[in-house]
């Protein structure tokens, strides 16, 4: 595409020829400050500039800066550079000298086109670039200005891929970036723009954009190609709204306004209102028919005011210089109550809305905007790393090799197909843990009738929002009168901490709000809105320390997390001053994982380890301070578990339960926790394998081997086994189907916990630069927190290796999970906990499509949805008011949906507990999660507020007793369970307050988590609520043996409807009168099989084995093993005893389902395996399962 083709230069030649033919080129082409330049004069001047440049070696690939005041000389200079085949570099007269010097050095410019003012400015700079006076070139005697005079320049005619203009934009590091806009991009945008507003020779195009700002160059080319007159506001007029008004009125007024920033439009409207007041009435109508606005978010009220006052259609344009100025466009409809969209892509332009890992997002889901197509720039001049980071391979392009530009802007696709701008990705800040767009707050403040205009930005440490307001005439509001209405939409934590009054909002050279100037203005003695009288409670010394640490943790989360060593980044003693004694950690934006980080900081700072369960029982500044005051660190000793002399460590109760589940063949895969990471980019697979192996090898828990000590009736593990293996797999020839089949096998392959490492990894090479990282690990040694630790270490280690670094020969071991400070042993299930759970049904009437099988099925699939943004925001507000977490809210919504479907009004749901107390646990890979139970009680026709309060009370009770083994709860609450379903409840609820981050392997390498194929689940229905984005996500994982996808989709729809009901009126009853009269949906139980034979020959031998295992003198032959005093570990010991009685192979599930002496003897004698327990074993008194929660009678256990 870089060969000869139609560029803007060729089309401009045609335009000059047409003007010459029409009237000798006498029409005005450019007007600025009362001075006109005709088409013939512009043609002649720009030709002379081109000839001069070519004579001095300029041509395609050369860069020629132009430094001139706004006027005819500036336009002639730009066109002359283009006609010479080079790229012009526009510089504004108000560009800082250091920046001009930097641009001249980076472009390697030998000369600079200047007018008198530009020459004066250049004389003060230390530069080797030679000034070339535009007026002197114009005055030189040259060949007649004819088409033939330009023929020698044809040899240097640029191609479509050659640079046409270099636009310097601000860099985040202070170093500006030179965007190389190619001829194809300049032409595409200019032609579209002229066509969009039907620009022709009768039009006058107003150009207000700053000279170095990309719309100025594009507006000029656009207008000239269409034959319109360029009305160039000079350097004084473009900053004077009243002067600009004169340019849009009268017979010579502009008919089309180029890209005008909303800030400047607002100022022009204010000037128009002031002029009306002076003349005691409206002035003459405007000459404008179309106004283009861009560069900032366009408020709906501003667009409406422009249309009403000027009678002009307002069109919202969007686009970065990196995509040739304009990428999308929309008409602002005054009748539309929504914020103006940024519209649809221009011709030859594609717009993608992608997620954080480059995945395509559906409509209405916010994501980052990527722009592709003809307008994408060539990159940044002399900055390859920045170019590679921003200009990425376009995976959706119709042809290979195309690039897309990552804009950094957040958008979503509206139902009508238009894009809605949500703000900058990097402008989105976290204020005390709450994600917020400052522009959203600005918009809400401007809705206050006392405020004429506003600007909002974050400041301070930790960051709080600061607002600047221009008051409406005659209004004098207090701070509370401006801020309090925001509580209808925003959490209290993000309200502006300060509101300053200014006479006007200063603007930068690009007509955007100048926050640096605002900050300086306030520092010089600005006025702050007065506050109403208040009397804040004084904090105690301990409360001040707690508030400080809480604020630090929330602030660090907003800045992307704590520092690598877990220490706080800020030392500002006043960081917590804004958090009162009753400030609730979760109301302020915290979540359970963030609480673990904060408590680790508390332990470092105060010397006291605070169990997470104790903090969550009262997660306020005052509550945590009370705990610290009662248990001062100086009086507390840290006891760690001693290393055993034989190298064996006792498994935790949770690990013992998982070990037992691994002995049940049908359930083994449910407790595997595979992770799949998809990698795109030039990753070194050999180094990645080495890094992964090194990381897995240094964690003792991942080297564990688990065995049962039959004499001690206890599971132990050793960590001196071999490390997990990491294999390189060649899948370069695989199809996608073959990859899925391989992953399905590798993810769910059973692990021999006694002989194999409980984890393994694979680095799978696929075609091109695609790679898959598989981390398959058993839940007995890992949890979600551990996954984050492993992936962070993997990323750090890989980057070290790929950067040329080396790892030590023997990496030090990571913390050992058994050597953490010992927690107090839980003595069964506490009475207070059981009292709050008793009486609730231990099954749920789910809308099954098929009966339960005899043994629980774990094959699963997933369906998901997103709640509307407005409902999500309102839910967060209601939850914050009640002190509820995302998990509590999700629990209430699910209980409401199930109650509406049937007659059940009381529910128990299982949920996970992080289980990490103390700083050392936060850095340890291991299985710390316990399963707890929460009750959702809808009896008595509660309101939404009452239901949420009940759920919170139940959850807080569970938090206080978080160490109670789940099996002890199961034994106490659900004595009649079997293997056809999970214990106590078939439903599990979880919440993700922050998304898992895939490993960052370096620049140019994209990583993302992928869902493992052939999913498995532990429960029949698992609800996960994800609250990390603007819209709360709901995900239902379901057993495919029990539910159809349509049924689960219907449940998601009902959850969405329930959420809408909650947000509409929290005081309304959860159930309507019609829903109160619904009947239960039956929970289908399996058919009972007939009892097998009762061979007396084996009964005595089985009974003897029972007596040996249970350490008793006699056992009844018709009583369930667990009622007789057994538990799950003793069941495995019994299995070993019975396995030698006959040739029949048994597993734990056989003994679980045939749980009396008679039934086991019949099974051993050759009877059929039961589809369910015999009827005699299903009596209310039978079948108690004391899974690992039993206390043995007597002081000694004998084998």
N, C-alpha and C positions, 0 to 999 in steps of 0.2 A: 504493500500500500504506500510505499515511500517513493514511488516513481512520480512522474508528472501527473498532475490532476488539478481539478478545480479547487483553488484555494481562495481565500478572501482577496488576495492580491489580484487574481484574474478578474474576479467579479467587480472589484473597485475600478479596474481599468475600463470595464464595460460601462460602469456608471459614469465615470468622467467623460467617456466618449458620448454617452447619451445626453449628458448635460450640455456638452459643447454643441452637439447637433441641434438641441432644442432651442437654445437662446444664446448660444455663444458662451455658455458658462457664467452668465451674469447673476444668476440667482445666488442668494446667500446660503453658504454651506455651514458656516459656524458663526455664531453671535456670542460675544462675551463682553460684559461690562460696556455695552453700547458700541463696541467695535465689531464690524462685520468682515468676514473673509468669504469671497465668492468661490464658486466651484472652480472657475478657471484659475484663480489665485492659489487655491489650495492644491490643485493639480500641479501647477508650475512649481510652487515652493517645495512640495514633497518630492517631485521629480529631481529637483536640484539637490536636495538632501540625499536622495538615493544615489545619484551619480557621484557625489562627493564620497559617500561611504564606500561604494564599490571601488572607486579609484584608490582608496586607502586600504583595500583588502577585505572589506566586509562582505559577508555572504552567508549562505546557509550554515548554521552552527555557531555563528558569531553572536555576541550579546552586546547591545548598544544601549547604555542608560540614557534616559532623557530627563533632565532636571530643568523645569521651566514653570513659570507661573501659568495659571489656567488662562487659556486663550488660543488664538489661531496658531501661534508658534508651537505650542504643545502638540496640537493635533497634527500639524505638518511634520513635526519631528517623528511622531509615532508612525504615520503613514510612510514617511521616507525610509525609515528602517525596514518596514515590511516590504516596500518595493525594492529594496536592495537585497532581499532574501534573508536578512538577519532577523533576530528576535529583539524587540524593544523591551527595556526594563524601566517601567514608570517609577519616577521618584517624585515625591511631593515636597513642596517648599518648606513644610513644617516637619519634615523627617529629621530626627535628631542627627547631628553631625557624625557621631560615632557609628550610627547605623548606615549612613551614606558611605562612609569609609569602608565599612565591612562589605557592603554590596559591591562596591567598586573592586575590592580585592577579590571577592569570591567569583565574580563574573570574569575577572581577568581583562576588564575593559581597558583598551588603549586610549579611547576618547569618550567624551561625554557631550551629548548635544545639550546646549544651554541657551537660555535667553539672558538678558542683562542681569535679572535677579538671580538666576541660577549660577551665573559666572561669579557673582559677588559671594554667594554662599560657598562655592567650590574653592575660592581663593583662600578661605580660612582653614582648609583641610590639608593634611599631609598625605597627598596622593600623587601617584605617577600618571594618573589618567589626564589626558590633555583636553581642556575645554574647547569645543567647537561651537562657535556662535551661530545660531540659526539665522539671525538677521543678516549676518555677513554672507552666509551662503545664499540667501535670497537676493542679496544685492549684486552678487557676482554676475558678470556677463557670460552667458552660456548659450549653447545652441537653442534654437526655438523650441518651445514646449510643445512638442508634437509626439504622436505615437512612435515615430521612427527614432526619436531621441532615446527611447528606452530599450531599443532592440539589443544593444550590447549587454544589457542586464539579464537577458533571457538565459544565458549560460549559468547564471546563479539562481535560477528559479527554484524556490523551495518545494519540497514534497509535503504531503499531508502529515507525515510523521516528524517533520522538522519542527523545532520550537518556533512559535510565533511571538510569544510574550512570556516574560518571567515575572510572576507576581510574588512579591515577598510578603509572607504572612508571619504573624508573631509566633515565636517558638516557646514551648513551655519552659525551656532552660534559659530563656533570654536571648538565645541565638536565633535570628530569623531564618526562615526556610524559604528558599527560592523555588516556587512551583513552576515547572517547565510545562507550559500549556502548548500543545501542538496545534498546527494549522487546522487539523480536522476538528479539534474541539472548539477553537475560536469560530470557525465557520458554522459548525452545527448549532451552537448556541445563538450566534448573531442572526442566522437565517430563521431559526425558530422564533426568536423574540420579535423580529420584524413581522413575521407572518401572524403571530398570535394576536397582535393588536391591529392588524391590517395597516401597518405603517406605510405611508406613501409620500409623494412629493408635496402634498398639501399639509403635512404634519410638521409640528415643531416639538422636538424631543428634549425635555428638561433633564440635564445631567447634574445631579447634586453630589454624587459619591466622591469621596476623596480621590485625588489623582492616583495614589498608589494602591487604592482599593479596587479589586477586580471588576466590579460592575462599571466603573468609569470607562475602562478600555473597551469592554464588551458593548456598552451603550453607544459609544462613539462609532464603533464599527457597524453595529446594528443600524444606527440612524443613517450613516453614509451609504450603506448598501441599498437601503430603501429609498434614498434620495430625499430624506427628510432634513429639515434644518436642525442643526445641533444648537440648543440653547444651553450654553455652558455657564452655570453659576460660578462666579469668580470666587477667589479665596475669602473674600469678605461676605458676599451674598450667601454662600452655602452655610454660613454659621449664623446668619441673621434671618430668623423666621419671617419677620415683617418684610424684608427685602425679597425673600422667596415668593411671598404672596403677590408681589408686583409682577413676577415672572409668569404667573398663571392667570392673569386677568388681562382684559383688553383684546383688541383685534390681533395683536402680535403675541398674545400669551401662548404658553406651551399647551399643546393638546394632549400630550402623553408625558407622564412623569416616569423616568427610569427608576431604578431600584432605590427607593427612599426608605430609610430605616424607620421603624415605628416611633422611636424616640423623636426623630426630626418631624415626623408627621404630627405627633402630639404637640410639639412646640409650635408648629404652623397653625394648628387649630386654635391654640391658646392665643396666638397673635391675632388670628381672625376674630376671636371673641372680643379681645381688647379693642380692636379697631371698630367693631360694631358698637361697643359701648361708647367710644369717643364720638362717633357720628350719630349716636342715638338711633341706630337702625342698621339693617344688613346692607352690605355693599353690593357692587355689581356681581353678576354671576361669574363663575370661574370659566376659563376656556378649556379646562381639562375634560377629557372624555374617559381616560383610563389612567389609573395610578397603580404602579407596581411597588410593592413593599417587600423588603427582605432584609436579612442581616440580623434580625431579632425575631422573637415570637410576636406575632401580631394579635393584640387583644381584639376580641369581637366588638367591644364597645367603640374602639378606635376606628375600625373598618366601617362600622355603621355611621359614625359621626362624619367620616370623610365623604361617604356617599350622600348623606343627608345635606351636608353643607355645600359640596361642590358638584353634586349631580354626576359624579364620576364612578365608574365601576372600579372596585379595588380588587387587585389580583395579587395573591400571596405567592411569592417565588422563594424557592429554597435551593441552595446549592453552594458547595465549597469551591474555592479556587482550584482545588485538586480535581474537580470534575467539571472544569470549564464554566465556573460561575453559577450556572443554573442547571438543576437536575430535575426539579418537579415544579408544578404550578397548579394553583387552584383559584377559582373565583370566590371571593368572600360574599356569601349570601346574607344580606341584612336580616332576612327572615329566619335564619337558622340560629337557634339558641346555643349551639355548640361553638367552641373555639374554632376559628378558621383552620381548615386543614391546610397542609402544604401540597396536597393534591396528588396528581399522577405523574409518572415519569414523562420527560420530553421525548420526542421522536428520537430513535436510535439510542435510547437510554434504558437501562434496566435498573430496578431498585429491589434489593433483597432485604428482608427483615430476618435477622439471624440471632440465634441464642448465643450464650457465652462461649460455647464450644463450636461455633460455626454451623449449628444445625438450623434448618429451616423452621420457622415458627408459624403456627396457624394464624388466621385473622383474629384480631382483637387481643392478641398476646403481645405485650411490649417487648421489643428487642432492639438490637443495634442496626442502624441503617448502613448498608453497603451499596455503593453506586457503581454501575458497570456500563460499558458501551462506548460510543464514539467520543464522549467528552472526557474520559479518564485521562489525566495528565501523564506525562512521561516519568514523573517522580520529582525528587528534590535535587536541585543542583548541588553536586559535590557532597551529597550526604547519603551514601548507599545504605547505611544501617537504618536510617529513618525511612528511606524509601521502601526497604524490604518489610519494615514493620507496618507500614500504612497501605502499601499497594501489594495486594495479595493475589495469588492465582485464582481465577474465577472458575469454580467448579461447574457452574451452570451455563457457561458461555457456549454459543453454537459452534464455535471453532476453538481449537486448542491454542494455548499461548496468551489468551486474553487476561487482563488484570481487572480487579475490582478495588475500589477505594473504600477503606474503613473510615467512616465519617466521625465516629465517636458520638453520634447523636442517637437518642432514644426515640423510637417511633412505634406506632402500631397501625395496622390496616383496619380502617373502619368498615362497618357492614356495607357501605356504598362503594368500597374499593379504593377510597382515597386514604392517603397517609396522614396521620395526625402526629404532629411534633410534640414530644413530651419533655424535651430538654437535653442537655448535654449529659453523656455518660459520666464525664469527669466533673460536671457541675453537681451531680447527685451526691449529696453529702449525708453523713449520719450525724445527727445531733443527739448525743446521749443515747446512741444505739438505734435511733429512728431514722430510716432513710427518708430524705425529703429533697425536693427540688426548690431552691430558693425562689425561682420564678413562679412556682405555684403559690407560695406565700405572698409574693408581690401581687399576684392577680387578686387574691382574696382581700388584701389590704385596699387595693384600688376600688373594690366594690363598696367601700365605706363612703358615704356621701360627703364626709368631712375631708376626704383625701382626694387631691387632684391627680397626683402621680406618686409613685413609690419605686424604691429599689431595695433589694434585700441581698445580703451576702453573709457568708459565715466568717467569724472572727474569733480570736481568743483561743485558749487552751485550758480545758477542752472546748471545742468549737461550740459557740452558740450563734444564733442568727441575730443580725443587726439590721434594722430597717431605717431607711431615710425617706421622709415624706415631704411632699409639697402640699400644703394645706389649701383647701378650697377657700375662696374669699369669704371672710366673715366667720370662719369656723375656728374653734380653739378647743379641740378634744383633749381629754386626758389620755395617758398611756393605756389605761384599762379600757377606755371607750374604743380605742383602735384595735387593741389586742384581743379583748374578751370575745368578740364575735368569731374570731378564728377557731375557738374551741369547738364550734359546730362541725369543723372539718379536720382539725389537726389535734394530735395529742398534745397535752400540756407541755411536754418536754421540748417541743420544737417551736414554741411561741417565741417571737423575738424578745431577747433579753433587754434590748435598748431600742428606742425609737427616737431618731433625731429629726429635727425640723430644718429644712433647707429652703431657700428661696427658689432654687431651680436645680435640676439634676445636671451636673456637668457631663459633657460627652467627649469621647476620644475623637481622634481624627477620622475614624470610621463611623462616627455618629452613634457609638454605643456608650452606655453609662460608664463613666470614669470613676470606678470605686476608689482608686488611689487618691484622686482629687477630693472625693467625698470624705475619706478618712482624714486627709490633711485638713480639710475645712473644719471638721468636728474637733480635731486636735487644737486648732487655733481658737477654740472657744465657741463651738456650735451650741445650739439650743436643743435641749432634750424635752420631750413631752413630760409634763408633770404627772406624778403618780398619785393615786388616792392614798389616804392614810392607811397604814397597815402596821401590825405589830407581830413580826416574826418571832417564833419561839427560839430561845437560845439553845444551841447544841452543847452537850457536854464534851469533854475532851475526847472520850472514846468515840462519841458520835461524829465528831469532826474528822477523826482518822478514818472511820468507816465511810463517811460521805466522800472523803477524798479518794479512797480506794475504789469505791463504787463508780464515781465519776470517771476516774482514770480508765477503768475497765470498759465502760460504755464508750468512752471516747476512742480508745484503742480499737474497739470493734468497728467504729466508724472509719478509722484510718487504715483498716485492713488487717487488724489483729495485733496481738502483742509482739514484742520483739522476740527474736529467736530463743533467747534464754528465758523467756517468760517474764522478764522483769518489766516494770512500768517504764514507759517512755518519757513521761512528764513528771516534773517535780514541783509543779506549781501548788503551793500550799493552799491556795484558794480554789482548787479545782472543784471541790465538792460544795462550795458555798451555796450553789443554787439548789441543792437537794435538801429538803427538810427532814426532820426526824421521822415523819411518817411516809417519806418517799419510798415507794415500793419498787424493788428492782425490776420486776416484770412490767409494771406500768410504765416505767421509764424506758422500756425497750429491750430489757434483758431477756435471756432464755436460759434453759437449764445448762447447756454446754458452756455458755458464757459465765454462768454462776461458778462452774468448776474452775475456770481461769481466775475469777475474782477471789475465790476462797484460797487458791494457791498463793495469790498475792497477799492475802490477809495472813496466811501462815508465815510467809517470809517477813512481812512487816511487823507482825505482832507476836510471833513465836507461838501461836496457838493454832492447832489444826481444828477446823470447824467442819464437822460432818455435814455433807450436803443436805441430808434429811433434816438436820436441826435448823439449817439456814432457811430451807423452804417452808418450814413450819411457820416462820415469821420473817418473810424476805424484805424487811424494811431496815432503814438505818438504825432505828431504835432497837429492833429485834436482834440484829447482829451485834450491836453494841452491848446489849444485856448479856448475850452469851459470852462475849469476851470479858466482860466485867466479872461474871461468875466463874470463869475458868481462865485466869490470867496465865499467860505463857510461861512466866517465871516459875510457876508452881506446877507446871505440867511436864512430865517426862515422856519421851517418845520411846515406845517399846516396839522393837522390830522382832519378827520371828527369827529364832536362831536357826542356823544351818544344821540340818540333821546329820548325824554321824555317818549314816549309810547312804547319803545322797538322795533320799526319797523325801518328797514334800507331800503333805496331805492335800488332796484336792479340796477345793471350796465346795460348799453345798451345791452351788450352781453347776460346777464342773461335774460333781458326782451325778447330778440329774442328767446332764448331757451325755455322760458316759453310759448311763443306763439306756437312754434313748437310742444310742448308737447300737445297742444290742438288739433293738427291735428292727428287723429288716425293712418293714414297710415305712419306717419313719427316719431311717438313717440319713437320707439325703436332705431332709428338712432342716438339719442342723449344720449343713455346709453353708459357707458364706463367700461365694466366689465374687470377684470383681473383674470386670473387663474394661480395659482402657484402649480406645481407638486413637491411633497416632498418625497424623499426616505431616510429612516433612522429612528433611534429611537427617533422620536420627541414625546414630551409629549403633547398630543392633548388637554388635559384639560388646561394646562398652556398656550398653544398657543392660545386657545379660549379666556382665560382671558387677555392675553397680547393684542390681537387684539381688544377686546372690550374696554380696557383701552385707547388704542391709538385713536380709532375712537371717543370715548366720549370726548376727550380733545380738539378736533378741532371744534370751533364754527360753521364754515361753514357746517360741516357735520350734525349739528343739525337743519339746516334751515328748515323753512316752508314758502312757497311762496303763496301769495294771491294778487288778483287784487283789488285795490281801485278804484271802478267805478267812484266815485265822482272826485277823483284826476287824473283819467286816468293814473294810475301808478302802477307798480308791486312793492310790498314791501316784505320783509322777516323778520322773527324773528329767533333768535337763542336760545330761551329758551325752545324749544321742547325737547322731549326725545331723547337720543342718539341712534345711529344706533344699531340694534340688531345683535348679532353674535351667530349663532346656531351651535351646534355640530350635525352632521348628520352621522348616521351609514350606511355606504355603503359597509360593509365588504363582503356581499353576492352578490353584484352587479356584473354583467358582464360589459365589456367595453361599450357595447351598452347602457346599462341602465345608466351608468355614463354619457355618452354623452347626453342622453335624459334629465337627471336631470339638467345638466349644461345648456343645451339649454333653459330650462324653467326658471331656476334661473337667468341666465345672462340677459335675455331680458324681464323679467317680468316688466310691467309698474309700475311706481311709482306715487302715489297720492301726488303731491308736496305740496298740502295744508295741508295734514293730516299726512303724513308719513315722516320719516327721508329719505333724498335723497340717502341713502347708506345702505347697509347691508352686512354682512359677513357670511361665512360658513366655518367650519372646517370639512371636509368630511373624515371619516375613511374608508380606503379600506383594502383589504386583506393584510396580512403581515405588512410590515413597510411602505406601501404606504399611503400617505395622500394628499388630495387636499385642497388648500386654495382658496376660492372664495371671491373676493372683487367686489361687484356689486354697482356701483355708477352712479348717473346722472351727465352728463357733466355740468349742471348748477352750480355745486359746486366743480368741479375738472378739472384738466388738466394733461398733462404728467408729468410736474414738480412735481405736488402734489402727484402723484402716487409714485415717488421716495422718497418724504418726509415720506409718510405713511409707506412704506415698510422698510425704514431705521429705523424709530422709532419702528416698530414692531420687527425687528431683535434685536435691543438694549434691548427692554423691555423683550422679550422672554429670551434672554441670561441672563439678570439679574435675572429673576424668576427661570430659570432652574439651575442657579448657587447657589441657596439658598437665593438670595436677596429678598427683599420685596419692593413693591411700596407704596408710601404714600397713605393714605386713600383717599385723594382728590388731584388728579394730577392737577397742575396749567393749566389753559387754554392756548392753543397755541395762537399765534397772530390772531386777528380778522381781516378778510379781509376788513371789512368796516372801520376799525380804522387806516388804513395805510395813509401816507401822501396823501392828496388829489391832484389828477392830474388836470391840467387845462382842463376844459370841452371843448370837440371838438364841433365846430359849423358846423354841417353838413359835407359835403365832400368838402375839400379845392379845390379852382379852379385849382391850379397847379397840384394837383393829378388827377383831372378829365380831364384836358387838355392832360395829357399823356396817358389817356385811351380811350378818345372819338374817334369814328371812327372805333374801332375794333369791329368785330361781337360779339354779345352776345350769340352766339351758336357756336358749333363746329361740323364739319362734321365727326363724329366718324363712324367707320366701324360696324354699328349695324347689328346683325343677325336677329333682330325682331324689330317691331315698338315700340315706347314708349307707355306704357299704359296711360290711362287717368290720373291716380294718380301715382306719382313717386314710383317705387318699390325700396325697400332698402335691399332685400335679396342679399347676396354677396358671393363671393368666391375669392380665391387668387391664383395667379401664380407668380413665382419668378425665377430669374436667377442671376448669378454672372458674371461680366465682367472679362476677362482675367487679370491676375496680371500685365502683361506688359502694357496693355491698361489703367488699373487703375492708375498705377504709372505715365504714360505719361499725363493722364487727370489731375491728381493733379498738375503736373508741369505746364501745360498750364493754368489751373485755377489760380494757385498762381501768375503766371506772369501777368494775367489780373485782379487780385484782385477779382476773382469770388469764391463764396462758392459752396458747393456741391449742394445746392438747385438751384442756378442759372444755373449750368451746366446741371442738370437734366431737368430743364425747356427748355433749348436750345435743348437738345437731343429729348425730346418728341415733341416739335414743329417741328423739322426737320422731324421726322417720319410721323407726321400727314400731313405735307405739301407734302411729297413725295407720300403719298397715294392719295391725291386729289388736287383740285385746290385752296384750302384755303391757304392764305399766312399770315394771321394775327390772333393771338390767344390771348385770355385772360384766364389765369389760376388763380384759387384761391389758397392761401397758408396761413399757420398759422403764427401768430406773438406772441412771448412769452409774451409780455405785462407786464413783471416784472421789475419795476424800483425801485432801492433802496435796501438797505440791509434787511429791514424788510420784503419786499415782497418775497425775496428769501427764507424765512423760513415759509411762510404762505400757508396753504392748501386752495385753492380757484380756481375760474375760471377767469383767467386773459387773456386767449388767445383771440385775435381778428383775424378775417379773412380779409386778404388783397388781392389785385389783382396785378398780374404782367403781363406785355404784352410781347409777343414774336413776333416780326415783321420781316417777311422774304420777304417783298416786296423789289423790286430792286435787286434781285439776290445777297444777301450778302454772304460773306465768313463766315467760322466758327468764325473767330476772330471778325468780325463785328457783327454777331448775338449774341455772348456772351457779347460783349460790350453793345449792345442795351438792352439785358435782364438785365445786371447789372445796367444800367442807370434807367430802369423802376423800378427795385427792390429798388434801393437807394431812389428814389422818394417816393415809398410806405413806406419805413422805416421812412422818415422824417415826414410823416403824418400818423403814425401808429395808432393814436387814433381816426381816422375818423371811425365812425360806419359803419360796412359793409352794413347795411340796407340803409344808406344814399347813398352809392355808387350804390346799387342796384336800388334805386328809381331814381337816376339820369341817370343811364346807360341802364336800362332794364325795361322800363315802361310797356311792354306788356307781362309780364310773367304769367304763370299759374302753377297749382300744378302738371303738368306732368313731371316737371324737376326742377333742382336747379336754383336759380336766377343767372343771368349774364353768368355763364359758367357751363358746366357739368363736368369739369375736375378740380381736386385738386392735387397739388404737394407738397410734404413734403420731408424733409431730416433728417436723424438721424446721427449725427456726433459721437455719442457714444451710445452704447447699454444700454438698461435699465438693471439694476442689480437686480436680485431677492434677497429676504431677506436672509442674512447669519445667519442661525440659530445655527451655531456652528460646531465643528469637527464631522465628521462622518455623517453629514446630508447634502444631496445634494438637491438643489433647482433649479428650472428652470421655466421660463414662458412658458405656453402652450397657443396656439391660442384658443380662445373661440369657441365652435361649433356654427353652424347656424349664421355666420357672418352677420352684418348689416353695411351699409355704407351710407354716407350723399350725395355723388355725384355719377355720373354714372361710372366714372373711376377715380381712385386715384393712383397716382404714388408715391412711397416712395423710396428714394435712401439712402442706408445705407453705410456710408463711414468709419466705425470703423475698418474694417479689411484690409488685404493686397489687397483684391479684392472688388471693389465697388459692392454692391448688389442692384438689381433693383426688386421691388415688385409692381405688379399691382393688386389692389383690384377692382373688377368689379361687376356690377349689372347682376346677372344671368338671369334676365328677358330680358336683351338686348343683351348679348354677350354669345357666346359659348367659352369653354376653348381653343379650337383650335385657335380661332381668337385672343385671348389674348396672347397665346403662340407665334403667328406670330408677334404680336406687340413687344413682348420681343426680339424676334430674330432681328427685324428691329432696335430696340434700341441698341442692341449689335453691329450691322453692322454700325449704325451711329456713335457709340463711336469709332469704328475702323477707320472710315473715318476721324473723328476729330483728332485722334492721328497721322494719317498718314501725314496730311498736314493741319494745321489750316488756311492756307491762301487760300485753295481751296474753290470753291463755295459749299454751302450746297446742292444745287439742281443741278443735271446734266441737260443737254439739254432735255433729255427724260422726266425727272421728272418735268421740267418746263411746259410741255404740258399736264399734267394730268388734269382730270376733277374732280370736287368735288364729293365726296360720299355724297348723300343726307342725311341730318338728318331728320329722319322720324317723323312727327308730328301726333298726334292722329286725328282720324276722328271727325268732328264736329257733335254734336247731334242737333236734331231739338229743337227749343225753345218751352218751355211749354206754357200753356194757360196764359191769362192775366186777372185774375178775378178782376174786379173793386172793389169788396167788400173788398178785403184785401189790395189793393194797397194803399188806403188812410191811413190805420193803419200802414202799413210798412213805408210809407213816413213820418208819424208823428214820428215813432221811429227814423228814420234817422235824422230828424230835432232836436230831443231831444239830440241824441248822438253827433251830429256834432255841436250843438249850433249855428244853422243858422235858418233863417226865412223860407227859401224855398229850395227845392232840386229838380233837374230834375230827372224824373223817369227812364230815359234811359241812365244814366251816371254811369260809374263804381264808386263804393263806394270810392275807393282810389283817383280817380280824383276829387271827390267831397270834398276832404279834410280829408278823413279817414286814419287811419293807423292800424297796426295789433292789438294794444291794444284796440282801439275804436271798431274794429270788434268784439272783445270778449264782450265788453259792449253791442254792438248791439245784439249779440247772446242772451245775457241774456234778453234783451227787447223783442225779437221776440219769444223766447221759450214759452211764455205764451199766444200767440195769437191763437194757435191751439193745437191740441193733438199731432201733428207730432213732433218727436224728431229730433233736428238739431245738427250738430257740426260745428266747424269752417271751416272745408273743404267745407261744403255745401255752406256757405256764400261766401267763397273764389271763388268757381266755379260759383256761381249764384250771381253776384256782382252788379246787378242793382236792383232798387225797383221793376220793373216789374218781373224780373226773380225770385226774392225772394218771391214775392206774389204768383207767379205761383207754386213755390215749396211748399209753405205753404198750398196752395189749393189742394195739392195732385198730382201735376205734377211729372214726373219722375226725379230722380236725373240725372244730365247731366254727360255724359262721358267727356265732356269738356265744356268750356264756349260757350254760343250761339254765332253764327257768328257775330251778331251785337256787341257783347262785345269784339270781337277780332280785331277790327279796330286799326290802329296804335295809335290812340289817347286814346284808351280805356285800362282799366286794369292796370293802374299804381299802383304799390304796394309800398307805402312809409312805409316800415317796420321800425317803431320806429325811423325814422330820421326826422319826421315832426315838424315844428315849428307852434304852434297855433297862429292865429291872435288875437290880443287883449291881454291885460295884465292879464286876469283872466280866469280861466276855470270853468265853472259852469256845474253841473249835471242837 
